[in-house]
Amino acid sequence: MPLDFTKHFVAVPTEFKLRKNTDCSWKVTVKLMNGRVTLDQGWATYAAVHQINIGYMVMFKLLTPDTLKVIIFDDDSIEVINKCGKHNEAFAAKE
C-alpha cells in the first residue's frame, strides 16, 4: 500500500477486515515493512478465493480504522463481482 496510507492512523492496526460489495468479510493480518503497510496472513487465500489474477487492479477504501472496502477490476477494467465462495474459517471475519 502507498507510504501515505499510514498517515491516516495513530497506530497502524495489526489486522484489517476486508469487505466486498457482496457483503462478504475477510480477515487479514498487516505487516509494516520498510515503512510500507503490507497485507500478510490471509491475503493469499483471499486472492485465490476471489479469483484475483495477474493484471487485475484491486482498489481499497478505508471504511473504518480496521475495515477496508475492496473493489476488484479485471484486466479489461470491468468490476469483478463474484459471490464469496466457502471461506476458510480461519480468515472469515466474524460479524
MMTF fields as JSON, N, C-alpha, C and O atoms, coordinates in Angstrom:
{
  "mmtfVersion": "1.0.0",
  "mmtfProducer": "UNKNOWN",
  "numBonds": 379,
  "numAtoms": 380,
  "numGroups": 95,
  "numChains": 1,
  "numModels": 1,
  "chainsPerModel": [1],
  "groupsPerChain": [95],
  "chainIdList": ["A"],
  "bondAtomList": [4, 2, 8, 6, 12, 10, 16, 14, 20, 18, 24, 22, 28, 26, 32, 30, 36, 34, 40, 38, 44, 42, 48, 46, 52, 50, 56, 54, 60, 58, 64, 62, 68, 66, 72, 70, 76, 74, 80, 78, 84, 82, 88, 86, 92, 90, 96, 94, 100, 98, 104, 102, 108, 106, 112, 110, 116, 114, 120, 118, 124, 122, 128, 126, 132, 130, 136, 134, 140, 138, 144, 142, 148, 146, 152, 150, 156, 154, 160, 158, 164, 162, 168, 166, 172, 170, 176, 174, 180, 178, 184, 182, 188, 186, 192, 190, 196, 194, 200, 198, 204, 202, 208, 206, 212, 210, 216, 214, 220, 218, 224, 222, 228, 226, 232, 230, 236, 234, 240, 238, 244, 242, 248, 246, 252, 250, 256, 254, 260, 258, 264, 262, 268, 266, 272, 270, 276, 274, 280, 278, 284, 282, 288, 286, 292, 290, 296, 294, 300, 298, 304, 302, 308, 306, 312, 310, 316, 314, 320, 318, 324, 322, 328, 326, 332, 330, 336, 334, 340, 338, 344, 342, 348, 346, 352, 350, 356, 354, 360, 358, 364, 362, 368, 366, 372, 370, 376, 374],
  "bondOrderList": [1, 1, 1, 1, 1, 1, 1, 1, 1, 1, 1, 1, 1, 1, 1, 1, 1, 1, 1, 1, 1, 1, 1, 1, 1, 1, 1, 1, 1, 1, 1, 1, 1, 1, 1, 1, 1, 1, 1, 1, 1, 1, 1, 1, 1, 1, 1, 1, 1, 1, 1, 1, 1, 1, 1, 1, 1, 1, 1, 1, 1, 1, 1, 1, 1, 1, 1, 1, 1, 1, 1, 1, 1, 1, 1, 1, 1, 1, 1, 1, 1, 1, 1, 1, 1, 1, 1, 1, 1, 1, 1, 1, 1, 1],
  "groupList": [{"groupName": "MET", "atomNameList": ["N", "CA", "C", "O"], "elementList": ["N", "C", "C", "O"], "formalChargeList": [0, 0, 0, 0], "bondAtomList": [1, 0, 2, 1, 3, 2], "bondOrderList": [1, 1, 2], "singleLetterCode": "M", "chemCompType": "L-PEPTIDE LINKING"}, {"groupName": "PRO", "atomNameList": ["N", "CA", "C", "O"], "elementList": ["N", "C", "C", "O"], "formalChargeList": [0, 0, 0, 0], "bondAtomList": [1, 0, 2, 1, 3, 2], "bondOrderList": [1, 1, 2], "singleLetterCode": "P", "chemCompType": "L-PEPTIDE LINKING"}, {"groupName": "LEU", "atomNameList": ["N", "CA", "C", "O"], "elementList": ["N", "C", "C", "O"], "formalChargeList": [0, 0, 0, 0], "bondAtomList": [1, 0, 2, 1, 3, 2], "bondOrderList": [1, 1, 2], "singleLetterCode": "L", "chemCompType": "L-PEPTIDE LINKING"}, {"groupName": "ASP", "atomNameList": ["N", "CA", "C", "O"], "elementList": ["N", "C", "C", "O"], "formalChargeList": [0, 0, 0, 0], "bondAtomList": [1, 0, 2, 1, 3, 2], "bondOrderList": [1, 1, 2], "singleLetterCode": "D", "chemCompType": "L-PEPTIDE LINKING"}, {"groupName": "PHE", "atomNameList": ["N", "CA", "C", "O"], "elementList": ["N", "C", "C", "O"], "formalChargeList": [0, 0, 0, 0], "bondAtomList": [1, 0, 2, 1, 3, 2], "bondOrderList": [1, 1, 2], "singleLetterCode": "F", "chemCompType": "L-PEPTIDE LINKING"}, {"groupName": "THR", "atomNameList": ["N", "CA", "C", "O"], "elementList": ["N", "C", "C", "O"], "formalChargeList": [0, 0, 0, 0], "bondAtomList": [1, 0, 2, 1, 3, 2], "bondOrderList": [1, 1, 2], "singleLetterCode": "T", "chemCompType": "L-PEPTIDE LINKING"}, {"groupName": "LYS", "atomNameList": ["N", "CA", "C", "O"], "elementList": ["N", "C", "C", "O"], "formalChargeList": [0, 0, 0, 0], "bondAtomList": [1, 0, 2, 1, 3, 2], "bondOrderList": [1, 1, 2], "singleLetterCode": "K", "chemCompType": "L-PEPTIDE LINKING"}, {"groupName": "HIS", "atomNameList": ["N", "CA", "C", "O"], "elementList": ["N", "C", "C", "O"], "formalChargeList": [0, 0, 0, 0], "bondAtomList": [1, 0, 2, 1, 3, 2], "bondOrderList": [1, 1, 2], "singleLetterCode": "H", "chemCompType": "L-PEPTIDE LINKING"}, {"groupName": "VAL", "atomNameList": ["N", "CA", "C", "O"], "elementList": ["N", "C", "C", "O"], "formalChargeList": [0, 0, 0, 0], "bondAtomList": [1, 0, 2, 1, 3, 2], "bondOrderList": [1, 1, 2], "singleLetterCode": "V", "chemCompType": "L-PEPTIDE LINKING"}, {"groupName": "ALA", "atomNameList": ["N", "CA", "C", "O"], "elementList": ["N", "C", "C", "O"], "formalChargeList": [0, 0, 0, 0], "bondAtomList": [1, 0, 2, 1, 3, 2], "bondOrderList": [1, 1, 2], "singleLetterCode": "A", "chemCompType": "L-PEPTIDE LINKING"}, {"groupName": "GLU", "atomNameList": ["N", "CA", "C", "O"], "elementList": ["N", "C", "C", "O"], "formalChargeList": [0, 0, 0, 0], "bondAtomList": [1, 0, 2, 1, 3, 2], "bondOrderList": [1, 1, 2], "singleLetterCode": "E", "chemCompType": "L-PEPTIDE LINKING"}, {"groupName": "ARG", "atomNameList": ["N", "CA", "C", "O"], "elementList": ["N", "C", "C", "O"], "formalChargeList": [0, 0, 0, 0], "bondAtomList": [1, 0, 2, 1, 3, 2], "bondOrderList": [1, 1, 2], "singleLetterCode": "R", "chemCompType": "L-PEPTIDE LINKING"}, {"groupName": "ASN", "atomNameList": ["N", "CA", "C", "O"], "elementList": ["N", "C", "C", "O"], "formalChargeList": [0, 0, 0, 0], "bondAtomList": [1, 0, 2, 1, 3, 2], "bondOrderList": [1, 1, 2], "singleLetterCode": "N", "chemCompType": "L-PEPTIDE LINKING"}, {"groupName": "CYS", "atomNameList": ["N", "CA", "C", "O"], "elementList": ["N", "C", "C", "O"], "formalChargeList": [0, 0, 0, 0], "bondAtomList": [1, 0, 2, 1, 3, 2], "bondOrderList": [1, 1, 2], "singleLetterCode": "C", "chemCompType": "L-PEPTIDE LINKING"}, {"groupName": "SER", "atomNameList": ["N", "CA", "C", "O"], "elementList": ["N", "C", "C", "O"], "formalChargeList": [0, 0, 0, 0], "bondAtomList": [1, 0, 2, 1, 3, 2], "bondOrderList": [1, 1, 2], "singleLetterCode": "S", "chemCompType": "L-PEPTIDE LINKING"}, {"groupName": "TRP", "atomNameList": ["N", "CA", "C", "O"], "elementList": ["N", "C", "C", "O"], "formalChargeList": [0, 0, 0, 0], "bondAtomList": [1, 0, 2, 1, 3, 2], "bondOrderList": [1, 1, 2], "singleLetterCode": "W", "chemCompType": "L-PEPTIDE LINKING"}, {"groupName": "GLY", "atomNameList": ["N", "CA", "C", "O"], "elementList": ["N", "C", "C", "O"], "formalChargeList": [0, 0, 0, 0], "bondAtomList": [1, 0, 2, 1, 3, 2], "bondOrderList": [1, 1, 2], "singleLetterCode": "G", "chemCompType": "PEPTIDE LINKING"}, {"groupName": "GLN", "atomNameList": ["N", "CA", "C", "O"], "elementList": ["N", "C", "C", "O"], "formalChargeList": [0, 0, 0, 0], "bondAtomList": [1, 0, 2, 1, 3, 2], "bondOrderList": [1, 1, 2], "singleLetterCode": "Q", "chemCompType": "L-PEPTIDE LINKING"}, {"groupName": "TYR", "atomNameList": ["N", "CA", "C", "O"], "elementList": ["N", "C", "C", "O"], "formalChargeList": [0, 0, 0, 0], "bondAtomList": [1, 0, 2, 1, 3, 2], "bondOrderList": [1, 1, 2], "singleLetterCode": "Y", "chemCompType": "L-PEPTIDE LINKING"}, {"groupName": "ILE", "atomNameList": ["N", "CA", "C", "O"], "elementList": ["N", "C", "C", "O"], "formalChargeList": [0, 0, 0, 0], "bondAtomList": [1, 0, 2, 1, 3, 2], "bondOrderList": [1, 1, 2], "singleLetterCode": "I", "chemCompType": "L-PEPTIDE LINKING"}],
  "groupTypeList": [0, 1, 2, 3, 4, 5, 6, 7, 4, 8, 9, 8, 1, 5, 10, 4, 6, 2, 11, 6, 12, 5, 3, 13, 14, 15, 6, 8, 5, 8, 6, 2, 0, 12, 16, 11, 8, 5, 2, 3, 17, 16, 15, 9, 5, 18, 9, 9, 8, 7, 17, 19, 12, 19, 16, 18, 0, 8, 0, 4, 6, 2, 2, 5, 1, 3, 5, 2, 6, 8, 19, 19, 4, 3, 3, 3, 14, 19, 10, 8, 19, 12, 6, 13, 16, 6, 7, 12, 10, 9, 4, 9, 9, 6, 10],
  "groupIdList": [1, 2, 3, 4, 5, 6, 7, 8, 9, 10, 11, 12, 13, 14, 15, 16, 17, 18, 19, 20, 21, 22, 23, 24, 25, 26, 27, 28, 29, 30, 31, 32, 33, 34, 35, 36, 37, 38, 39, 40, 41, 42, 43, 44, 45, 46, 47, 48, 49, 50, 51, 52, 53, 54, 55, 56, 57, 58, 59, 60, 61, 62, 63, 64, 65, 66, 67, 68, 69, 70, 71, 72, 73, 74, 75, 76, 77, 78, 79, 80, 81, 82, 83, 84, 85, 86, 87, 88, 89, 90, 91, 92, 93, 94, 95],
  "secStructList": [7, 7, 4, 4, 4, 4, 4, 4, 7, 1, 1, 7, 7, 1, 3, 3, 3, 3, 3, 7, 6, 6, 1, 7, 3, 3, 3, 3, 3, 3, 3, 3, 3, 6, 6, 3, 3, 3, 3, 7, 6, 6, 2, 2, 2, 2, 2, 2, 2, 6, 6, 7, 7, 6, 6, 7, 3, 3, 3, 3, 3, 3, 3, 3, 6, 6, 3, 3, 3, 3, 3, 3, 3, 7, 6, 6, 1, 7, 5, 7, 7, 7, 7, 7, 7, 1, 7, 7, 6, 6, 6, 5, 7, 7, 7],
  "xCoordList": [0.847, 0.0, 0.895, 2.037, 0.398, 1.225, 1.751, 1.117, 2.907, 3.51, 2.586, 2.528, 1.873, 0.977, -0.202, -0.874, -0.449, -1.579, -1.475, -2.486, -0.272, -0.091, -0.398, -0.61, -0.428, -0.697, -2.144, -2.465, -2.997, -4.402, -4.607, -5.736, -3.55, -3.656, -2.771, -1.656, -3.275, -2.431, -1.457, -0.256, -1.997, -1.189, -1.796, -3.012, -0.975, -1.476, -2.015, -1.321, -3.252, -3.819, -2.997, -2.28, -3.109, -2.397, -3.185, -2.642, -4.473, -5.26, -6.37, -6.823, -6.79, -7.902, -8.981, -8.713, -10.191, -11.308, -11.505, -11.679, -11.478, -11.721, -13.188, -13.693, -13.874, -15.305, -15.523, -15.056, -16.241, -16.558, -17.954, -18.714, -18.282, -19.61, -20.702, -21.888, -20.317, -21.292, -21.494, -22.118, -20.957, -21.096, -20.3, -20.55, -19.363, -18.505, -17.359, -16.851, -16.96, -15.86, -14.761, -15.018, -13.545, -12.375, -11.338, -11.166, -10.661, -9.664, -8.256, -7.926, -7.427, -6.025, -5.161, -5.562, -3.99, -3.061, -2.266, -2.176, -1.697, -0.965, 0.464, 0.716, 1.381, 2.792, 3.359, 3.044, 4.174, 4.865, 6.285, 7.058, 6.63, 7.964, 8.547, 7.965, 9.684, 10.361, 9.431, 9.458, 8.606, 7.702, 6.455, 5.657, 6.272, 5.102, 4.185, 4.632, 2.9, 1.904, 1.66, 1.345, 1.806, 1.537, 0.505, 0.47, -0.325, -1.281, -0.534, 0.185, -0.703, 0.114, -0.772, -1.339, -0.893, -1.641, -3.102, -3.755, -3.594, -4.978, -5.127, -6.113, -4.15, -4.274, -4.173, -4.971, -3.229, -3.065, -4.323, -4.748, -4.912, -6.143, -7.288, -8.084, -7.374, -8.41, -8.293, -9.287, -7.082, -6.871, -7.266, -7.837, -6.97, -7.337, -8.851, -9.432, -9.484, -10.933, -11.703, -12.729, -11.199, -11.879, -11.349, -11.681, -10.528, -10.04, -9.382, -9.666, -8.497, -7.745, -6.555, -5.69, -6.521, -5.487, -4.452, -4.68, -3.325, -2.302, -2.93, -3.602, -2.709, -3.291, -4.545, -5.006, -5.103, -6.277, -5.831, -4.709, -6.723, -6.446, -7.337, -8.525, -6.755, -7.505, -7.465, -6.393, -8.653, -8.755, -9.264, -10.205, -8.634, -9.02, -9.543, -8.965, -10.644, -11.187, -11.32, -11.917, -10.766, -10.825, -12.232, -12.671, -12.945, -14.302, -14.292, -14.957, -13.538, -13.371, -11.889, -11.167, -11.418, -9.983, -9.474, -8.267, -10.366, -9.903, -10.646, -10.588, -11.347, -12.107, -11.805, -11.892, -11.449, -11.197, -12.232, -12.497, -12.822, -13.683, -12.765, -11.839, -13.019, -12.187, -13.021, -14.105, -12.501, -13.149, -12.12, -10.994, -12.529, -11.621, -12.04, -13.218, -11.059, -11.306, -10.466, -9.302, -11.075, -10.327, -9.407, -9.315, -8.73, -7.755, -8.406, -7.7, -9.754, -10.485, -11.091, -11.91, -10.686, -11.168, -12.649, -13.308, -13.167, -14.559, -14.565, -13.794, -15.457, -15.514, -15.918, -16.872, -15.179, -15.454, -16.391, -16.06, -17.555, -18.498, -18.748, -19.41, -18.208, -18.444, -18.827, -18.328, -19.708, -20.109, -18.909, -18.145, -18.761, -17.681, -17.971, -19.091, -16.958, -17.093, -17.037, -17.155, -16.864, -16.746, -15.448, -14.36, -15.588, -14.424, -13.684, -14.27, -12.409, -11.595, -11.951, -11.768, -12.443, -12.908, -11.86, -12.195, -10.604, -9.531, -9.524, -9.076, -10.017, -9.921, -11.257, -11.287, -12.361, -13.661, -13.875, -13.737, -14.209, -14.386, -15.717, -16.735, -15.704, -16.916, -17.611, -16.968, -18.899, -19.67, -20.131, -20.792],
  "yCoordList": [-1.168, 0.0, 1.235, 1.168, 2.348, 3.555, 4.009, 3.784, 4.643, 5.129, 6.111, 6.107, 6.94, 7.924, 7.274, 7.927, 6.017, 5.322, 5.349, 5.484, 5.222, 5.143, 6.457, 6.457, 7.562, 8.843, 8.956, 9.861, 8.055, 8.076, 7.393, 7.321, 6.898, 6.139, 6.716, 7.167, 6.695, 6.992, 5.831, 6.025, 4.618, 3.391, 2.473, 2.282, 1.91, 1.008, -0.248, -0.851, -0.664, -1.875, -3.119, -3.137, -4.142, -5.398, -6.296, -7.246, -5.991, -6.719, -5.825, -4.89, -6.146, -5.45, -6.455, -7.634, -5.968, -6.73, -6.197, -4.994, -7.089, -6.707, -6.962, -8.054, -5.971, -6.102, -5.846, -4.849, -6.767, -6.622, -6.058, -5.945, -5.704, -5.179, -6.238, -5.908, -7.495, -8.563, -8.844, -9.835, -7.959, -8.028, -9.158, -9.523, -9.704, -10.735, -10.051, -9.023, -10.613, -10.053, -11.082, -12.283, -10.598, -11.471, -10.798, -9.581, -11.557, -11.026, -11.272, -12.385, -10.212, -10.362, -9.649, -8.632, -10.183, -9.503, -8.478, -8.556, -7.525, -6.428, -6.457, -6.738, -6.163, -6.123, -4.791, -4.34, -4.177, -2.951, -3.332, -3.799, -3.132, -3.478, -2.286, -1.807, -1.807, -0.677, 0.521, 1.201, 0.775, 1.911, 1.704, 2.629, 0.508, 0.2, -0.764, -1.672, -0.547, -1.456, -2.545, -2.254, -3.806, -4.92, -5.841, -6.013, -6.426, -7.427, -8.739, -9.102, -9.451, -10.632, -11.88, -12.274, -12.491, -13.74, -13.529, -12.607, -14.385, -14.315, -13.715, -13.983, -12.898, -12.24, -13.228, -13.147, -14.141, -15.093, -15.939, -16.202, -16.361, -17.15, -16.291, -16.747, -15.049, -14.123, -13.953, -14.048, -13.703, -13.5, -14.738, -14.616, -15.919, -17.158, -17.37, -17.674, -17.212, -17.421, -16.424, -16.765, -15.195, -14.158, -14.044, -13.106, -15.004, -15.155, -13.878, -13.44, -13.294, -12.117, -12.611, -13.321, -12.237, -12.702, -11.619, -10.445, -12.018, -11.06, -10.155, -10.625, -8.861, -7.89, -7.236, -6.229, -7.798, -7.194, -6.031, -6.012, -5.061, -3.949, -4.111, -4.411, -3.91, -4.009, -2.632, -2.074, -2.091, -0.78, -0.954, -1.709, -0.248, -0.306, 1.056, 2.089, 1.049, 2.278, 2.065, 1.084, 2.98, 2.876, 3.237, 4.375, 2.255, 2.486, 2.857, 3.804, 2.107, 2.359, 2.134, 1.662, 2.46, 2.274, 0.842, 0.637, -0.147, -1.532, -2.252, -3.478, -1.509, -2.137, -1.444, -0.221, -2.254, -1.761, -2.33, -3.532, -1.485, -1.969, -2.343, -1.601, -3.491, -3.984, -4.004, -4.587, -3.357, -3.391, -3.947, -3.458, -4.976, -5.687, -5.406, -5.502, -5.055, -4.827, -5.81, -6.05, -6.383, -7.343, -6.599, -5.372, -7.342, -6.718, -5.903, -5.269, -5.912, -5.036, -3.848, -3.117, -3.657, -2.574, -2.683, -1.679, -3.906, -4.152, -4.687, -5.58, -4.118, -4.556, -6.023, -6.458, -6.761, -8.188, -8.312, -7.895, -8.885, -9.102, -10.599, -11.177, -11.204, -12.634, -12.887, -12.244, -13.821, -14.206, -14.879, -15.587, -14.646, -15.305, -16.794, -17.219, -17.563, -18.999, -19.378, -18.52, -20.624, -21.064, -20.501, -20.747, -19.756, -19.137, -20.123, -21.018, -19.931, -20.64, -20.056, -18.859, -20.861, -20.38, -19.586, -18.755, -19.843, -19.124, -17.652, -16.812, -17.326, -15.955, -15.258, -14.036, -15.986, -15.337, -14.44, -14.882, -13.189, -12.228, -12.474, -12.688, -12.442, -12.616, -11.275, -10.261, -11.256, -10.011, -9.778, -8.777],
  "zCoordList": [0.0, 0.0, 0.0, 0.454, -0.497, -0.58, 0.79, 1.82, 0.774, 2.013, 2.736, 3.965, 1.998, 2.614, 3.341, 4.139, 3.073, 3.698, 5.22, 5.909, 5.741, 7.196, 7.906, 9.119, 7.194, 7.847, 8.349, 9.12, 7.922, 8.347, 9.696, 10.182, 10.297, 11.536, 12.627, 12.365, 13.849, 15.002, 15.141, 15.331, 15.043, 15.021, 13.967, 13.942, 13.107, 12.066, 12.729, 13.548, 12.393, 13.002, 12.651, 11.651, 13.475, 13.197, 12.255, 11.692, 12.086, 11.096, 10.562, 11.222, 9.346, 8.707, 8.366, 8.131, 8.345, 7.806, 6.389, 6.192, 5.412, 4.027, 3.734, 3.995, 3.196, 2.902, 1.411, 0.86, 0.775, -0.646, -0.817, 0.144, -2.052, -2.34, -2.193, -2.215, -2.044, -1.839, -0.349, 0.027, 0.491, 1.944, 2.58, 3.729, 1.858, 2.419, 3.163, 2.714, 4.285, 5.065, 5.239, 5.327, 5.286, 5.369, 6.242, 6.177, 7.038, 7.962, 7.411, 7.002, 7.405, 7.023, 8.047, 8.613, 8.277, 9.181, 8.377, 7.152, 9.093, 8.476, 8.992, 10.164, 8.102, 8.469, 7.99, 6.889, 8.797, 8.401, 8.013, 8.849, 6.738, 6.239, 5.506, 4.532, 5.965, 5.323, 5.158, 4.132, 6.177, 6.141, 5.31, 5.151, 4.777, 3.949, 4.675, 5.376, 4.493, 5.043, 4.006, 2.852, 4.422, 3.514, 4.147, 5.366, 3.309, 3.781, 3.85, 2.92, 4.951, 5.195, 5.243, 4.223, 6.4, 6.526, 6.155, 6.643, 5.299, 4.854, 3.469, 2.783, 3.043, 1.749, 0.582, -0.352, 0.613, -0.498, -0.668, -1.793, 0.434, 0.366, -0.158, -0.979, 0.317, -0.161, -1.678, -2.398, -2.153, -3.589, -4.387, -5.47, -3.868, -4.568, -4.568, -5.609, -3.419, -3.309, -4.182, -4.77, -4.257, -5.027, -6.454, -7.18, -6.842, -8.21, -8.748, -9.863, -7.931, -8.365, -9.181, -8.668, -10.433, -11.348, -11.613, -11.323, -12.161, -12.586, -13.632, -14.55, -13.49, -14.417, -13.868, -14.405, -12.801, -12.166, -11.294, -10.788, -11.127, -10.23, -8.999, -9.116, -7.831, -6.582, -5.924, -5.691, -5.628, -5.002, -3.575, -3.33, -2.639, -1.238, -0.809, -1.146, -0.061, 0.508, 2.005, 2.447, 2.783, 4.234, 4.7, 4.537, 5.288, 5.792, 7.269, 7.688, 8.042, 9.472, 9.756, 8.878, 10.958, 11.232, 11.036, 10.91, 11.008, 10.808, 9.683, 9.599, 8.814, 7.724, 6.401, 6.284, 5.409, 4.063, 3.115, 3.135, 2.284, 1.208, 0.061, -0.267, -0.548, -1.643, -2.918, -2.958, -3.96, -5.274, -6.25, -6.336, -6.98, -7.889, -9.33, -9.675, -10.17, -11.59, -12.389, -12.07, -13.445, -14.266, -15.229, -15.185, -16.096, -16.987, -18.112, -18.896, -18.2, -19.119, -18.374, -18.929, -17.112, -16.242, -15.902, -15.629, -15.919, -15.537, -14.111, -13.761, -13.294, -11.896, -11.822, -12.466, -11.033, -10.825, -9.633, -8.523, -9.872, -8.781, -8.718, -9.581, -7.685, -7.509, -6.062, -5.138, -5.899, -4.54, -3.897, -4.553, -2.618, -1.901, -1.858, -1.574, -2.14, -2.006, -0.544, 0.331, -0.281, 1.109, 1.676, 1.153, 2.733, 3.356, 4.238, 4.847, 4.284, 5.241, 6.606, 6.827, 7.502, 8.806, 9.574, 10.418, 9.279, 9.995, 9.609, 10.389, 8.409, 7.937, 7.761, 7.619, 7.765, 7.617, 8.831, 9.972, 8.579, 9.677, 10.362, 9.704, 11.657, 12.456, 12.56, 12.832, 12.348, 12.461, 13.867, 14.142]
}
